[in-house]
Amino acid sequence: MSPVTREQNRGQKDQVEGEENQWKFCPPYKIHGSDTSTSRYEGGCYCGRVQFHIKQAKPLEAKYCHCITCQALRASPIAITTSPGTTRRKLPRKLAGPYCHPSVMNEGDNKILIYPATVKFRNEDERNNFAAQYRMFYKERVIDIKDDLPKWEGMKDKSELVKE
């Protein structure tokens, strides 16, 4: 997949030019052409104006987050995020639909976080590839969850496991 060049986007100057738009030309956010033949998954925001492609079969990890921030941002007691890749940038970026405004992905803890609800799975096997492996910030939970997943008080491996 080759990224669309600035010259190919001349008709959309305000969307690709300027310092505030440089991230669009850096991995993993490169603006791509129409060749999606190597993509395993596709996804995007509700209205479809933001779209992404994932090449790898499984994320690095998938987890349920019970933190207060995720509860407020998602209007939900639990958020599930997956980490399909890593980044070298130090400042986090958040990507949301420009018209429908849902969060699509963000960078945190030097990982790209994608919300599985934004991925268009073709079957149950694909969905199972994104199954959560643990729960974090479980101490901030709104509801108790009875399952066999490890439950961390805060960040995985940086806090204590919650005893049930």
DSSP file with accessible surface (Angstrom, degrees, kcal/mol):
  #  RESIDUE AA STRUCTURE BP1 BP2  ACC     N-H-->O    O-->H-N    N-H-->O    O-->H-N    TCO  KAPPA ALPHA  PHI   PSI    X-CA   Y-CA   Z-CA
    1    1 A M              0   0   53      0, 0.0    35,-0.1     0, 0.0    33,-0.0   0.000 360.0 360.0 360.0 125.0    0.0    0.0    0.0
    2    2 A S        -     0   0   87      1,-0.0    31,-1.6     3,-0.0    33,-0.2  -0.844 360.0-115.3-105.7 140.0    1.5    3.3   -0.9
    3    3 A P  B     -A   32   0A  52      0, 0.0     2,-0.3     0, 0.0    29,-0.3  -0.346  31.9-105.3 -68.8 151.1    0.4    6.5    0.8
    4    4 A V        -     0   0   26     27,-2.1    27,-0.2    29,-0.1     2,-0.1  -0.599  41.2-128.8 -71.9 133.6   -1.3    9.2   -1.1
    5    5 A T     >  -     0   0   61     -2,-0.3     4,-0.8     1,-0.1     3,-0.2  -0.385  17.7-110.2 -82.3 165.6    1.1   12.0   -1.8
    6    6 A R  T >4 S+     0   0   71      1,-0.2     3,-0.7     2,-0.2    -1,-0.1   0.876 119.6  57.7 -60.4 -37.1    0.5   15.7   -1.0
    7    7 A E  G >4 S+     0   0  126      1,-0.2     3,-1.2     2,-0.2    -1,-0.2   0.880 103.3  52.3 -63.0 -37.1    0.3   16.3   -4.8
    8    8 A Q  G 34 S+     0   0  131      1,-0.3     3,-0.3    -3,-0.2    -1,-0.2   0.701 110.4  50.1 -71.5 -16.5   -2.5   13.8   -5.1
    9    9 A N  G X<  +     0   0   19     -4,-0.8     3,-2.5    -3,-0.7    -1,-0.3   0.106  68.7 122.6-107.2  21.4   -4.4   15.6   -2.4
   10   10 A R  G X  S+     0   0  112     -3,-1.2     3,-1.0     1,-0.3    -1,-0.2   0.832  70.8  60.5 -56.0 -31.5   -4.1   19.1   -3.8
   11   11 A G  G 3  S+     0   0   81      1,-0.3    -1,-0.3    -3,-0.3     3,-0.1   0.635 106.3  47.8 -72.1 -10.0   -7.9   19.5   -3.8
   12   12 A Q  G X>  +     0   0   87     -3,-2.5     3,-1.9     1,-0.1     4,-0.9  -0.236  68.6 147.3-122.9  44.6   -8.0   18.9   -0.1
   13   13 A K  H X> S+     0   0  117     -3,-1.0     4,-2.8     1,-0.3     3,-1.0   0.866  70.1  54.4 -50.6 -45.4   -5.3   21.3    1.0
   14   14 A D  H 34 S+     0   0  128      1,-0.3    -1,-0.3     2,-0.2    -2,-0.1   0.741 109.5  49.8 -66.7 -18.2   -6.8   22.2    4.3
   15   15 A Q  H <4 S+     0   0   93     -3,-1.9    -1,-0.3    -6,-0.2    -2,-0.2   0.628 125.0  22.3 -93.9 -15.2   -7.0   18.5    5.3
   16   16 A V  H << S+     0   0    3     -3,-1.0     2,-0.2    -4,-0.9    -2,-0.2   0.599 105.3  77.6-126.8 -17.8   -3.4   17.6    4.4
   17   17 A E     <  +     0   0   62     -4,-2.8     3,-0.1    -5,-0.3     5,-0.0  -0.590  68.4  51.0 -97.8 158.4   -1.2   20.7    4.5
   18   18 A G  S >  S-     0   0   35     -2,-0.2     3,-1.7     1,-0.1     4,-0.2   0.028  90.9 -81.3  99.5 154.0    0.1   22.5    7.6
   19   19 A E  G >  S+     0   0  174      1,-0.3     3,-1.5     2,-0.2     4,-0.3   0.850 123.6  63.2 -58.9 -35.3    2.0   21.4   10.6
   20   20 A E  G 3  S+     0   0  132      1,-0.3    -1,-0.3     2,-0.1     3,-0.2   0.679 104.3  49.2 -66.7 -14.0   -1.2   20.3   12.4
   21   21 A N  G X  S+     0   0   15     -3,-1.7     3,-1.5     1,-0.1    -1,-0.3   0.365  76.6 102.1-106.2   5.9   -1.6   17.6    9.7
   22   22 A Q  G X  S+     0   0   79     -3,-1.5     3,-2.0     1,-0.3    -1,-0.1   0.829  71.0  68.0 -60.9 -31.4    1.9   16.1    9.6
   23   23 A W  G >  S+     0   0   56     -4,-0.3     3,-1.6     1,-0.3     6,-0.3   0.795  85.7  70.7 -59.6 -25.3    0.7   13.1   11.6
   24   24 A K  G <  S+     0   0   40     -3,-1.5     7,-1.2     1,-0.3    -1,-0.3   0.673 100.0  46.9 -67.9 -12.6   -1.4   12.0    8.6
   25   25 A F  G <  S+     0   0   41     -3,-2.0    -1,-0.3     5,-0.2    -2,-0.2   0.252  99.3  83.7-111.6   9.5    1.9   11.1    6.8
   26   26 A C  S X  S-     0   0   46     -3,-1.6     3,-1.7    -4,-0.1     4,-0.3  -0.878  88.0 -64.6-112.1 146.7    3.5    9.2    9.6
   27   27 A P  T 3  S+     0   0   81      0, 0.0    -2,-0.1     0, 0.0    -1,-0.0  -0.376 115.9  18.9 -61.4 145.4    3.0    5.5   10.5
   28   28 A P  T 3  S+     0   0   62      0, 0.0    -4,-0.1     0, 0.0    59,-0.0  -0.933 127.6  50.5 -92.6  12.3    0.5    4.2   11.5
   29   29 A Y  S <  S+     0   0   22     -3,-1.7     3,-0.1    -6,-0.3    -3,-0.0   0.347  70.9 147.4 -93.4   7.6   -1.7    7.0   10.2
   30   30 A K        -     0   0   81     -4,-0.3     2,-0.5    -5,-0.1    -5,-0.2  -0.102  55.6-116.4 -47.3 135.5   -0.4    7.3    6.7
   31   31 A I        -     0   0   46     -7,-1.2   -27,-2.1   -27,-0.2     2,-0.2  -0.651  41.9-155.5 -73.8 121.9   -3.1    8.3    4.2
   32   32 A H  B     -A    3   0A  67     -2,-0.5     4,-0.1   -29,-0.3    -1,-0.0  -0.677  10.5-123.3-104.3 159.5   -3.3    5.3    1.9
   33   33 A G        -     0   0   31    -31,-1.6    -1,-0.1    -2,-0.2   -29,-0.1   0.072  50.8 -78.7 -77.8-161.0   -4.5    4.8   -1.6
   34   34 A S  S    S+     0   0  121      2,-0.0     2,-0.9     3,-0.0    -1,-0.1   0.553  95.7 108.4 -86.0  -5.3   -7.2    2.4   -2.6
   35   35 A D        +     0   0   78    -33,-0.2     3,-0.1     1,-0.2    -2,-0.1  -0.609  27.7 153.0 -77.7 107.0   -5.0   -0.8   -2.4
   36   36 A T    >   +     0   0   44     -2,-0.9     3,-1.9     1,-0.1    -1,-0.2   0.076  27.6 122.6-117.7  23.1   -6.2   -2.6    0.7
   37   37 A S  T 3  S+     0   0   93      1,-0.3    -1,-0.1     3,-0.0    -2,-0.0   0.736  74.8  49.1 -62.4 -25.4   -5.2   -6.1   -0.5
   38   38 A T  T 3  S+     0   0   73     -3,-0.1     2,-0.3     2,-0.0    -1,-0.3   0.435  86.4 111.6 -94.1   2.4   -3.0   -6.8    2.5
   39   39 A S    <   -     0   0   20     -3,-1.9    16,-0.3     1,-0.2     3,-0.1  -0.562  42.8-174.6 -78.8 134.6   -5.5   -5.7    5.0
   40   40 A R  S    S+     0   0  129     14,-2.9     2,-0.3    -2,-0.3    15,-0.2   0.747  74.6  23.0 -91.7 -32.8   -7.0   -8.4    7.3
   41   41 A Y  E     -B   54   0B   7     13,-2.0    13,-2.4    80,-0.1     2,-0.3  -0.965  62.7-162.5-134.2 152.9   -9.5   -6.1    9.0
   42   42 A E  E     +BC  53 120B  78     78,-0.5    78,-3.2    -2,-0.3     2,-0.3  -0.929  20.6 151.1-128.4 156.4  -11.2   -2.8    8.1
   43   43 A G  E     +BC  52 119B   1      9,-1.9     9,-2.4    -2,-0.3     2,-0.3  -0.950   6.8 158.8-165.8-177.2  -13.0   -0.4   10.4
   44   44 A G  E     -B   51   0B   8     74,-2.2     7,-0.2    -2,-0.3    53,-0.1  -0.982  43.6 -50.4 169.9-175.2  -13.9    3.2   10.9
   45   45 A C    >   -     0   0    9      5,-2.0     3,-0.7    -2,-0.3    59,-0.0  -0.227  60.7 -95.0 -77.9 174.0  -16.2    5.7   12.6
   46   46 A Y  T 3  S+     0   0  214      1,-0.2    -1,-0.1     2,-0.1     0, 0.0   0.894 124.2  42.7 -59.1 -43.5  -19.9    5.5   12.6
   47   47 A C  T 3  S-     0   0   58      1,-0.1    -1,-0.2     3,-0.0    -2,-0.0   0.634 108.1-123.1 -84.2 -10.7  -20.4    7.8    9.6
   48   48 A G  S <  S+     0   0   24     -3,-0.7    -2,-0.1     2,-0.2    -1,-0.1   0.465  78.9 117.0  88.5   1.2  -17.6    6.2    7.6
   49   49 A R  S    S+     0   0  154      1,-0.1     2,-0.5    -5,-0.0    -3,-0.0   0.752  74.6  51.9 -76.7 -22.7  -15.5    9.4    7.1
   50   50 A V  S    S+     0   0   22     45,-0.0    -5,-2.0     2,-0.0     2,-0.3  -0.976  74.6 171.3-111.6 124.1  -12.6    8.0    9.1
   51   51 A Q  E     -B   44   0B 124     -2,-0.5     2,-0.3    -7,-0.2    -7,-0.3  -0.948   9.2-174.6-130.4 152.1  -11.5    4.5    8.0
   52   52 A F  E     -B   43   0B  18     -9,-2.4    -9,-1.9    -2,-0.3     2,-0.4  -0.950  13.1-145.7-142.2 163.7   -8.5    2.3    8.9
   53   53 A H  E     -B   42   0B  55     -2,-0.3     2,-0.5   -11,-0.2   -11,-0.2  -0.988   7.1-155.2-130.7 139.4   -7.0   -1.0    7.9
   54   54 A I  E     -B   41   0B  10    -13,-2.4   -14,-2.9    -2,-0.4   -13,-2.0  -0.972   6.4-173.0-117.4 130.0   -5.2   -3.5   10.1
   55   55 A K        +     0   0  113     -2,-0.5    -1,-0.1   -16,-0.3     2,-0.1   0.784  58.5  81.6 -91.6 -33.9   -2.7   -5.9    8.5
   56   56 A Q  S    S-     0   0   78      1,-0.1   -16,-0.1    28,-0.1   -15,-0.0  -0.450  74.6-131.1 -82.1 155.2   -1.8   -8.3   11.4
   57   57 A A  S    S+     0   0   36      1,-0.1    -1,-0.1    -2,-0.1    72,-0.1   0.868  87.6  18.5 -70.4 -39.7   -4.0  -11.3   12.3
   58   58 A K  S    S-     0   0  128     26,-0.1    -1,-0.1    72,-0.0    72,-0.1  -0.969  81.9-110.4-132.7 150.6   -4.2  -10.6   16.1
   59   59 A P        -     0   0   13      0, 0.0     3,-0.1     0, 0.0    -2,-0.0  -0.302  32.1-112.9 -71.5 162.0   -3.6   -7.5   18.2
   60   60 A L  S    S-     0   0   96     23,-3.3     2,-0.3     1,-0.3    22,-0.0   0.885  95.2 -19.4 -60.4 -39.2   -0.5   -7.4   20.6
   61   61 A E  E     -D   83   0C  22     22,-0.5    22,-2.5     2,-0.0     2,-0.4  -0.974  58.3-150.4-161.0 160.8   -3.0   -7.5   23.4
   62   62 A A  E     +D   82   0C   1     -2,-0.3    71,-3.3    20,-0.2    72,-0.6  -0.995  23.7 170.2-137.3 139.6   -6.7   -6.8   24.2
   63   63 A K  E     -De  81 134C  10     18,-2.5    18,-2.5    -2,-0.4     2,-0.5  -0.988  34.3-121.4-149.8 155.5   -8.0   -5.6   27.5
   64   64 A Y  E     -De  80 135C  70     70,-2.4    72,-2.7    -2,-0.3     2,-0.5  -0.861  29.1-154.7 -93.6 132.5  -11.1   -4.3   29.3
   65   65 A C  E     +De  79 136C   4     14,-3.9    14,-2.4    -2,-0.5    72,-0.2  -0.939  19.2 177.8-112.6 130.0  -10.5   -1.0   30.9
   66   66 A H        +     0   0    0     70,-2.1    71,-0.1    -2,-0.5    -1,-0.1   0.163  35.5 135.8-110.1  13.2  -12.6    0.1   33.9
   67   67 A C     >  -     0   0   16     69,-0.1     4,-2.1     1,-0.1     5,-0.1  -0.222  65.5-118.4 -67.7 157.3  -10.9    3.5   34.5
   68   68 A I  H  > S+     0   0  108      1,-0.2     4,-2.4     2,-0.2     5,-0.2   0.864 112.8  57.0 -62.5 -36.8  -13.0    6.5   35.3
   69   69 A T  H  > S+     0   0   92      2,-0.2     4,-3.0     1,-0.2     5,-0.3   0.948 108.3  45.3 -62.3 -48.2  -11.7    8.3   32.1
   70   70 A C  H  > S+     0   0   16      1,-0.2     4,-2.3     2,-0.2     6,-0.4   0.898 111.1  54.5 -62.8 -37.5  -12.9    5.5   29.8
   71   71 A Q  H  X>S+     0   0   38     -4,-2.1     5,-1.1     1,-0.2     4,-0.9   0.934 114.1  40.7 -60.4 -43.8  -16.2    5.4   31.6
   72   72 A A  H  <5S+     0   0   79     -4,-2.4     3,-0.3     1,-0.2    -2,-0.2   0.931 117.4  46.1 -71.7 -45.5  -16.7    9.2   31.0
   73   73 A L  H  <5S+     0   0   98     -4,-3.0    -1,-0.2     1,-0.2    30,-0.2   0.827 123.8  33.1 -68.4 -32.9  -15.3    9.2   27.4
   74   74 A R  H  <5S-     0   0   59     -4,-2.3    -1,-0.2    -5,-0.3    -2,-0.2   0.449  97.6-130.3-102.6  -4.3  -17.3    6.2   26.3
   75   75 A A  T  <5S+     0   0   95     -4,-0.9    -3,-0.2    -3,-0.3    -4,-0.1   0.915  75.4 107.8  52.8  43.9  -20.4    6.7   28.5
   76   76 A S  S   <S-     0   0   45     -5,-1.1    -2,-0.2    -6,-0.4    -1,-0.2  -0.993  79.1-126.4-148.2 149.1  -20.0    3.0   29.4
   77   77 A P  S    S+     0   0   51      0, 0.0     2,-0.3     0, 0.0    65,-0.3   0.721  98.1  30.4 -71.0 -17.1  -18.8    1.2   32.6
   78   78 A I        -     0   0   39     -8,-0.1     2,-0.4    -7,-0.1   -12,-0.2  -1.000  62.9-164.8-143.2 140.2  -16.2   -0.7   30.5
   79   79 A A  E     -D   65   0C   7    -14,-2.4   -14,-3.9    -2,-0.3     2,-0.5  -0.964  11.1-150.7-120.9 141.5  -14.1    0.0   27.4
   80   80 A I  E     +D   64   0C  46     -2,-0.4     2,-0.3   -16,-0.3    37,-0.3  -0.956  19.7 178.9-111.0 129.9  -12.3   -2.7   25.5
   81   81 A T  E     -D   63   0C   6    -18,-2.5   -18,-2.5    -2,-0.5     2,-0.3  -0.950  12.3-157.9-127.5 152.1   -9.2   -1.7   23.6
   82   82 A T  E     -DF  62 114C   0     32,-2.1    32,-2.3    -2,-0.3   -20,-0.2  -0.920  12.0-141.6-125.8 154.7   -6.7   -3.6   21.5
   83   83 A S  E     +D   61   0C   0    -22,-2.5   -23,-3.3    -2,-0.3   -22,-0.5  -0.840  24.8 167.3-118.4  92.1   -3.1   -2.8   20.7
   84   84 A P  E     -     0   0C  14      0, 0.0     2,-0.3     0, 0.0    -1,-0.1   0.670  66.8  -6.0 -79.5 -14.7   -2.3   -3.7   17.0
   85   85 A G  E     - F   0 112C  21     27,-0.6    27,-2.0   -26,-0.0     2,-0.3  -0.954  65.5-108.9-163.7 179.9    1.0   -1.9   16.9
   86   86 A T  E     - F   0 111C 102     -2,-0.3     2,-0.3    25,-0.2    25,-0.2  -0.780  20.1-154.3-120.4 166.4    3.5    0.4   18.6
   87   87 A T        -     0   0   18     23,-1.3    -2,-0.0    -2,-0.3     0, 0.0  -0.952  17.0-149.2-137.7 156.3    4.6    4.0   18.0
   88   88 A R        +     0   0  244     -2,-0.3     2,-0.1    23,-0.0    -1,-0.1   0.502  65.5 108.7-101.7  -8.3    7.7    6.0   18.7
   89   89 A R        -     0   0   54      1,-0.1    -2,-0.1     2,-0.1    21,-0.1  -0.397  58.0-151.3 -69.5 150.7    6.0    9.3   19.2
   90   90 A K  S    S+     0   0  193     -2,-0.1    -1,-0.1     2,-0.1    20,-0.1   0.756  74.6  71.6 -93.5 -28.7    5.9   10.7   22.8
   91   91 A L  S    S-     0   0  136     17,-0.0     2,-0.1    19,-0.0    -2,-0.1  -0.768  83.1-124.4 -93.4 131.4    2.7   12.7   22.6
   92   92 A P        -     0   0   84      0, 0.0     2,-0.4     0, 0.0    16,-0.1  -0.414  22.1-158.6 -72.7 147.1   -0.6   10.8   22.4
   93   93 A R        -     0   0   89     -2,-0.1    14,-1.8   -70,-0.0     2,-0.4  -0.946   2.5-153.0-120.5 147.5   -3.0   11.5   19.6
   94   94 A K  E     -G  106   0C 134     -2,-0.4     2,-0.5    12,-0.2    12,-0.2  -0.965   5.5-158.0-120.8 138.7   -6.7   10.7   19.5
   95   95 A L  E     +G  105   0C  32     10,-3.2     9,-3.2    -2,-0.4    10,-1.6  -0.973  19.5 165.1-121.0 124.0   -8.6   10.1   16.3
   96   96 A A  E     -G  103   0C  42     -2,-0.5     7,-0.2     7,-0.3   -51,-0.1  -0.921  46.8 -86.1-133.7 158.5  -12.3   10.6   16.2
   97   97 A G     >  -     0   0    0      5,-1.8     4,-1.3    -2,-0.3   -51,-0.0  -0.480  35.6-139.0 -63.1 131.0  -14.9   10.8   13.4
   98   98 A P  T  4 S+     0   0   68      0, 0.0    -1,-0.1     0, 0.0    -3,-0.0   0.744  97.0  21.5 -69.4 -20.1  -15.1   14.5   12.3
   99   99 A Y  T  4 S+     0   0  151      3,-0.1    -2,-0.1     0, 0.0     0, 0.0   0.749 132.8  36.3-114.2 -40.1  -18.9   14.5   12.1
  100  100 A C  T  4 S-     0   0   42      2,-0.1    -3,-0.0     1,-0.0   -54,-0.0   0.664  90.8-150.3 -91.5 -16.5  -20.1   11.7   14.2
  101  101 A H     <  +     0   0  134     -4,-1.3     2,-0.2     1,-0.2     3,-0.0   0.495  38.7 145.0  66.2  13.1  -17.4   12.2   16.9
  102  102 A P        -     0   0   46      0, 0.0    -5,-1.8     0, 0.0     2,-0.3  -0.536  58.0-104.3 -77.9 149.8  -16.8    8.7   18.3
  103  103 A S  E     +G   96   0C  40     -7,-0.2    -7,-0.3   -30,-0.2     3,-0.1  -0.545  39.8 175.1 -67.2 134.1  -13.3    7.8   19.3
  104  104 A V  E     -     0   0C   0     -9,-3.2    11,-1.4     1,-0.5     2,-0.3   0.756  61.5 -21.1-107.2 -46.0  -11.8    5.5   16.8
  105  105 A M  E     -GH  95 114C  14    -10,-1.6   -10,-3.2     9,-0.2    -1,-0.5  -0.984  56.2-177.1-157.3 162.0   -8.3    5.1   18.0
  106  106 A N  E     -GH  94 113C  11      7,-2.1     7,-4.0    -2,-0.3     2,-0.5  -0.958  27.9-111.9-153.1 171.2   -5.7    6.7   20.2
  107  107 A E  E     + H   0 112C   6    -14,-1.8     2,-0.3    -2,-0.3     5,-0.2  -0.930  41.5 155.7-109.2 132.1   -2.1    6.4   21.3
  108  108 A G  E >   + H   0 111C  24      3,-2.4     3,-1.6    -2,-0.5    -2,-0.1  -0.976  63.5   7.3-153.9 143.6   -1.4    5.5   24.9
  109  109 A D  T 3  S-     0   0   88     -2,-0.3     3,-0.1     1,-0.3    -1,-0.1   0.881 129.3 -61.5  53.0  37.8    1.5    3.8   26.7
  110  110 A N  T 3  S+     0   0   97      1,-0.2   -23,-1.3   -20,-0.1     2,-0.3   0.779 116.7 108.0  59.5  29.0    3.4    3.9   23.4
  111  111 A K  E <  S-FH  86 108C  49     -3,-1.6    -3,-2.4   -25,-0.2     2,-0.6  -0.967  73.8-118.8-130.7 151.9    0.8    1.7   21.7
  112  112 A I  E     -FH  85 107C   5    -27,-2.0   -27,-0.6    -2,-0.3     2,-0.5  -0.800  32.4-154.9 -85.5 125.0   -1.9    2.4   19.2
  113  113 A L  E     - H   0 106C  25     -7,-4.0    -7,-2.1    -2,-0.6     2,-0.4  -0.911  12.4-175.5-107.2 126.3   -5.3    1.6   20.8
  114  114 A I  E     -FH  82 105C   5    -32,-2.3   -32,-2.1    -2,-0.5    -9,-0.2  -0.950  24.8-129.6-119.3 139.5   -8.2    0.6   18.6
  115  115 A Y    >   -     0   0   15    -11,-1.4     3,-2.9    -2,-0.4     4,-0.3  -0.796  14.4-142.5 -89.3 117.2  -11.7    0.0   19.9
  116  116 A P  G >  S+     0   0   13      0, 0.0     3,-1.8     0, 0.0     5,-0.1   0.763  96.6  71.1 -54.4 -25.0  -13.0   -3.3   18.6
  117  117 A A  G 3  S+     0   0   99    -37,-0.3   -13,-0.0     1,-0.3    -2,-0.0   0.731  95.1  55.2 -63.8 -18.2  -16.5   -1.9   18.2
  118  118 A T  G <  S+     0   0   21     -3,-2.9   -74,-2.2   -14,-0.2     2,-0.4   0.496  90.2  92.5 -91.7  -3.8  -15.0    0.1   15.3
  119  119 A V  E <  S-C   43   0B  10     -3,-1.8     2,-1.1    -4,-0.3   -76,-0.3  -0.746  73.9-136.0 -92.4 137.6  -13.7   -3.0   13.5
  120  120 A K  E     -C   42   0B 123    -78,-3.2   -78,-0.5    -2,-0.4     2,-0.3  -0.760  25.1-163.3 -93.9  94.4  -15.9   -4.7   10.9
  121  121 A F        -     0   0   28     -2,-1.1     3,-0.1    -5,-0.1   -80,-0.1  -0.586  13.9-157.4 -79.1 139.6  -15.5   -8.4   11.7
  122  122 A R  S    S-     0   0  163     -2,-0.3     2,-0.3     1,-0.2    -1,-0.1   0.676  72.2  -1.7 -88.8 -20.7  -16.6  -10.8    8.9
  123  123 A N  S  > S-     0   0   80      1,-0.1     4,-1.8     0, 0.0     3,-0.2  -0.965  78.8 -91.6-159.6 175.2  -17.1  -13.7   11.3
  124  124 A E  H  > S+     0   0  115     -2,-0.3     4,-2.6     1,-0.2     5,-0.2   0.838 118.1  59.9 -67.3 -33.1  -16.9  -14.9   14.9
  125  125 A D  H  > S+     0   0  120      2,-0.2     4,-1.1     1,-0.2    -1,-0.2   0.919 106.0  47.9 -61.8 -42.8  -13.3  -16.2   14.5
  126  126 A E  H >4 S+     0   0   21      1,-0.2     3,-0.6     2,-0.2     4,-0.5   0.930 111.6  50.2 -62.5 -43.6  -12.2  -12.7   13.6
  127  127 A R  H >< S+     0   0  123     -4,-1.8     3,-1.6     1,-0.2    -2,-0.2   0.910 105.7  56.9 -61.5 -39.7  -14.0  -11.3   16.5
  128  128 A N  H >< S+     0   0   88     -4,-2.6     3,-1.7     1,-0.3    -1,-0.2   0.781  93.3  68.2 -65.2 -26.1  -12.4  -13.9   18.8
  129  129 A N  T << S+     0   0   49     -4,-1.1    -1,-0.3    -3,-0.6    -2,-0.2   0.743 102.2  48.1 -61.8 -21.3   -8.9  -12.7   17.8
  130  130 A F  T <  S+     0   0    6     -3,-1.6    -1,-0.3    -4,-0.5    -2,-0.2   0.161  81.0 138.5-105.6  16.4   -9.7   -9.5   19.6
  131  131 A A    <   -     0   0   57     -3,-1.7   -69,-0.2     1,-0.1    -3,-0.1  -0.376  61.7-102.2 -65.4 139.9  -11.0  -11.1   22.8
  132  132 A A        -     0   0   14      1,-0.1   -69,-0.3   -71,-0.1    -1,-0.1  -0.327  26.6-165.1 -65.4 143.0   -9.8   -9.4   26.0
  133  133 A Q        -     0   0   95    -71,-3.3     2,-0.3     1,-0.2   -70,-0.2   0.600  68.1  -6.9-102.5 -18.4   -6.9  -11.1   27.9
  134  134 A Y  E     -e   63   0C  10    -72,-0.6   -70,-2.4    15,-0.2     2,-0.4  -0.971  63.7-113.0-164.4 172.5   -7.3   -9.1   31.2
  135  135 A R  E     -ei  64 151C  13     15,-2.9    17,-2.9    -2,-0.3     2,-0.3  -0.957  28.3-165.0-117.6 138.5   -9.1   -6.3   33.0
  136  136 A M  E     +e   65   0C  18    -72,-2.7   -70,-2.1    -2,-0.4    19,-0.2  -0.877  67.8  21.3-125.2 159.5   -7.3   -3.2   34.2
  137  137 A F  S >  S+     0   0   47     17,-1.5     3,-1.7    -2,-0.3    16,-0.2   0.826  72.0 154.9  53.5  36.3   -8.3   -0.4   36.6
  138  138 A Y  G >   +     0   0    3     14,-2.7     3,-1.7     1,-0.3    15,-0.2   0.781  60.4  70.4 -64.7 -23.5  -10.7   -2.9   38.1
  139  139 A K  G 3  S+     0   0  141     14,-0.7    -1,-0.3    13,-0.4    14,-0.1   0.768  98.4  50.4 -63.4 -24.0  -10.6   -1.0   41.4
  140  140 A E  G <  S+     0   0   71     -3,-1.7    -1,-0.3    13,-0.3    -2,-0.2   0.295  85.5 136.9 -96.0   9.8  -12.5    1.8   39.6
  141  141 A R    <   -     0   0   82     -3,-1.7     3,-0.1     1,-0.1   -63,-0.1  -0.114  46.6-156.3 -60.9 154.4  -15.2   -0.6   38.3
  142  142 A V  S    S+     0   0   91    -65,-0.3     2,-0.3     1,-0.3    -1,-0.1   0.709  81.9  28.4 -97.9 -31.3  -18.9    0.3   38.4
  143  143 A I  S    S-     0   0   80    -66,-0.2     2,-0.3     2,-0.0    -1,-0.3  -0.957  83.5-115.1-130.9 149.3  -20.1   -3.3   38.2
  144  144 A D        -     0   0  103     -2,-0.3     2,-0.5    -3,-0.1    -6,-0.0  -0.657  27.8-155.4 -81.4 139.7  -18.5   -6.6   39.4
  145  145 A I        -     0   0   30     -2,-0.3     2,-0.9     2,-0.1    -4,-0.0  -0.973   4.6-151.6-119.7 125.2  -17.7   -9.0   36.6
  146  146 A K        +     0   0  168     -2,-0.5     2,-0.3     2,-0.0    -2,-0.0  -0.855  48.2 113.1 -98.7 103.6  -17.5  -12.7   37.3
  147  147 A D  S    S-     0   0   46     -2,-0.9    -2,-0.1     2,-0.2     0, 0.0  -0.921  73.7-103.4-155.0 179.3  -15.0  -14.3   34.8
  148  148 A D  S    S+     0   0  170     -2,-0.3     3,-0.1     2,-0.1    -2,-0.0   0.321  76.2 118.9 -94.2   6.8  -11.6  -15.9   34.7
  149  149 A L  S    S-     0   0   41      1,-0.1    -2,-0.2   -15,-0.1   -15,-0.2  -0.485  74.3-104.0 -74.0 143.5   -9.7  -12.9   33.4
  150  150 A P        -     0   0   61      0, 0.0   -15,-2.9     0, 0.0     2,-0.5  -0.422  34.8-148.9 -61.6 140.9   -6.9  -11.5   35.6
  151  151 A K  B     -i  135   0C   4     11,-0.3    11,-3.6   -17,-0.2     2,-0.3  -0.962   9.6-162.2-121.0 115.7   -8.1   -8.2   37.2
  152  152 A W  B     -J  161   0D  32    -17,-2.9   -14,-2.7    -2,-0.5   -13,-0.4  -0.754  21.4-138.1 -98.0 140.9   -5.5   -5.5   37.8
  153  153 A E  S    S-     0   0   69      7,-3.1   -14,-0.7    -2,-0.3   -13,-0.3   0.889  89.2 -19.9 -60.2 -41.3   -6.0   -2.6   40.3
  154  154 A G  S    S+     0   0   11      1,-0.4   -17,-1.5     6,-0.3   -16,-0.3  -0.152 122.1   0.6-132.6-127.5   -4.4   -0.3   37.8
  155  155 A M  S >  S-     0   0   58      3,-0.2     3,-1.8   -19,-0.2     4,-0.4  -0.420  84.9 -94.0 -71.4 145.9   -2.1   -0.9   34.8
  156  156 A K  T 3  S+     0   0   74      1,-0.3    -1,-0.1     2,-0.2     4,-0.1  -0.319 108.1   3.1 -59.6 136.3   -1.1   -4.5   34.1
  157  157 A D  T 3  S+     0   0  118      2,-0.2    -1,-0.3     1,-0.1    -2,-0.1   0.454 122.3  75.2  65.0   1.4    2.2   -5.5   35.7
  158  158 A K  S <  S+     0   0  151     -3,-1.8     2,-0.3     2,-0.1    -3,-0.2   0.229  99.4  33.7-120.9   8.5    2.4   -2.1   37.4
  159  159 A S  S    S-     0   0   31     -4,-0.4    -2,-0.2    -5,-0.2     2,-0.2  -0.876  93.6 -77.8-147.7-179.2   -0.2   -2.7   40.0
  160  160 A E        -     0   0  134     -2,-0.3    -7,-3.1    -4,-0.1    -6,-0.3  -0.549  42.4-111.3 -87.3 150.7   -1.6   -5.5   42.2
  161  161 A L  B     -J  152   0D  86     -9,-0.2     2,-0.4    -2,-0.2    -9,-0.3  -0.586  35.7-116.7 -74.6 141.7   -3.9   -8.2   41.0
  162  162 A V        -     0   0   34    -11,-3.6     2,-0.4    -2,-0.2   -11,-0.3  -0.681  24.5-138.0 -81.5 131.1   -7.4   -7.9   42.6
  163  163 A K              0   0  193     -2,-0.4    -1,-0.0     1,-0.0    -3,-0.0  -0.760 360.0 360.0 -90.9 133.1   -8.3  -10.8   44.8
  164  164 A E              0   0  138     -2,-0.4    -1,-0.0     0, 0.0     0, 0.0  -0.731 360.0 360.0-101.9 360.0  -11.9  -12.1   44.4
